Amino acid sequence: MIRDAVPADFQAILELNAESVHFLSPLTAERLHRLHRMAAYHKVVDHGGAVAAFLLAFREGTDYDSPNYAWFAERYPEFLYIDRIVAAPAARGRGVAAMLYEDIIAFAARSGALPLTCEFDLDPPNPASMRFHERMGFHEVGTQWLYGGTKQVSMQARRVDGLGEPA
């Protein structure tokens, strides 16, 4: 079941983030509380009372210090940026990430957030994320190097219409 994230979920969210930190930026409890307050979309997949996955996203105009968010803010007057999505190891391959993406696509269509944006690692490569985003209708709109040239990301976008389908 997809539901809004609540503070009682934060410990599980922090643990999931830590397990995937090689693809994400680190997250402290204080930062998670701040990001939660700023988020346009922060939901979890609840499986039997446990957090199986989460997704955190921001609209334009938010005071978010992510270099990837800033890249989109410089180029798009309106957007919804998927900052991070993580599924628990036991939930991977079971469609929970696709469920969250379908939900946020519908949310973006309802809220008029065009386009829906995100990024994934090119160097070091993350081929599973690349395949997933291609299946979900995203396409590359640019790239950027981060952390002094030690990491390159593919900047991705997907337009949505009122039905949440590619426009």
C-alpha positions in Angstrom: 0.0 0.0 0.0 1.3 3.5 -0.9 0.8 6.1 1.7 2.2 9.4 2.9 5.5 9.2 4.8 5.2 10.1 8.5 7.9 10.8 11.1 7.4 7.2 12.5 8.8 6.0 9.1 11.9 8.1 9.3 14.2 5.5 11.0 13.3 2.9 8.3 13.8 5.5 5.6 17.2 6.4 7.0 18.2 2.7 7.0 17.1 2.2 3.4 19.0 5.3 2.3 22.1 4.1 4.1 21.9 0.8 2.3 21.9 2.6 -1.1 24.1 5.5 -0.2 26.6 4.6 -3.0 23.8 5.8 -5.4 22.4 8.6 -3.2 23.6 11.4 -1.0 23.8 10.6 2.7 20.9 11.5 4.9 20.8 12.4 8.6 17.7 12.4 10.8 17.8 16.2 10.9 18.2 16.5 7.1 15.3 14.1 6.5 13.0 16.1 8.8 13.9 19.2 6.8 13.5 17.6 3.4 10.2 16.0 4.5 8.8 19.5 5.4 9.9 20.9 1.9 8.8 17.9 -0.1 5.9 18.1 -2.6 5.7 14.3 -2.5 7.1 11.9 0.2 5.5 8.5 0.2 6.3 5.0 1.3 5.2 1.5 0.3 3.9 -0.1 3.5 4.1 -3.9 3.4 2.8 -5.5 6.5 3.5 -2.4 8.7 7.1 -2.1 7.4 8.5 0.4 5.0 9.4 -1.5 1.8 10.3 1.6 -0.3 10.1 5.4 -0.3 10.2 8.2 -2.8 11.0 11.9 -2.1 10.3 14.6 -4.6 10.3 18.5 -4.7 8.6 21.1 -6.8 10.4 24.1 -8.3 11.0 27.1 -6.1 12.1 25.0 -3.1 15.1 26.0 -1.0 16.8 22.6 -1.7 20.6 22.6 -1.9 21.0 19.5 -4.2 23.2 20.2 -7.3 20.9 18.0 -9.3 17.8 19.9 -8.2 19.7 23.2 -9.0 20.5 21.9 -12.5 16.8 21.5 -13.3 15.9 24.8 -11.6 18.3 26.6 -13.9 16.6 25.1 -17.0 12.9 24.5 -16.2 10.5 27.2 -14.8 8.2 24.4 -13.6 9.1 20.8 -12.7 8.7 18.0 -10.1 12.1 16.6 -9.2 12.4 13.0 -7.9 15.3 13.3 -5.4 15.5 9.7 -4.3 13.7 6.4 -4.4 14.9 3.3 -2.5 13.4 -0.1 -2.2 14.4 -2.5 0.6 16.5 -5.4 -0.7 13.7 -7.9 -0.1 11.3 -5.7 -2.1 13.5 -5.3 -5.2 12.2 -6.9 -8.3 8.6 -6.9 -7.0 7.4 -3.8 -8.7 7.4 -1.4 -5.7 9.5 1.2 -7.5 7.2 1.0 -10.5 4.2 1.5 -8.2 5.8 4.6 -6.7 6.7 6.0 -10.1 3.2 5.3 -11.4 1.8 7.1 -8.4 4.1 10.1 -8.7 3.4 10.3 -12.5 -0.3 10.5 -11.6 0.4 13.1 -8.9 2.5 15.2 -11.4 -0.4 15.1 -13.9 -2.9 16.2 -11.3 -0.7 19.0 -9.9 0.4 20.3 -13.3 4.1 19.6 -12.5 5.5 19.3 -16.0 8.0 17.8 -16.5 8.8 15.1 -14.0 12.6 15.0 -13.6 15.2 12.8 -11.9 18.8 11.6 -12.5 20.7 8.4 -12.3 24.4 7.6 -12.2 26.4 7.2 -15.5 29.8 7.0 -13.9 30.0 4.9 -11.9 27.3 3.2 -13.9 23.9 2.2 -12.7 22.5 0.1 -15.6 19.5 -1.2 -13.6 18.4 2.4 -13.0 18.9 3.3 -16.6 16.7 0.4 -17.8 14.1 1.3 -15.2 13.9 4.9 -16.2 13.7 4.0 -19.9 10.8 1.7 -19.2 9.1 4.5 -17.2 9.3 6.8 -20.2 12.1 9.1 -19.1 14.7 10.4 -21.6 18.1 12.2 -21.1 18.0 16.0 -21.2 21.6 16.5 -20.2 24.5 15.2 -18.0 26.6 16.7 -15.3 29.7 15.8 -13.3 29.6 16.0 -9.5 32.1 15.9 -6.6 35.1 17.2 -8.5 34.5 15.0 -11.5 34.3 11.7 -9.6 30.6 11.0 -10.5 28.6 11.7 -13.6 24.8 11.7 -13.7 22.2 11.5 -16.5 19.6 14.2 -16.1 16.2 12.7 -17.1 12.8 14.1 -17.8 9.3 12.9 -18.6 6.4 15.0 -19.6 3.0 14.0 -18.4 -0.5 14.9 -19.6 -3.7 15.0 -17.5 -3.8 11.2 -17.6 -0.2 10.7 -16.5 0.9 9.4 -19.9 3.9 10.6 -21.9 2.9 13.7 -23.8 
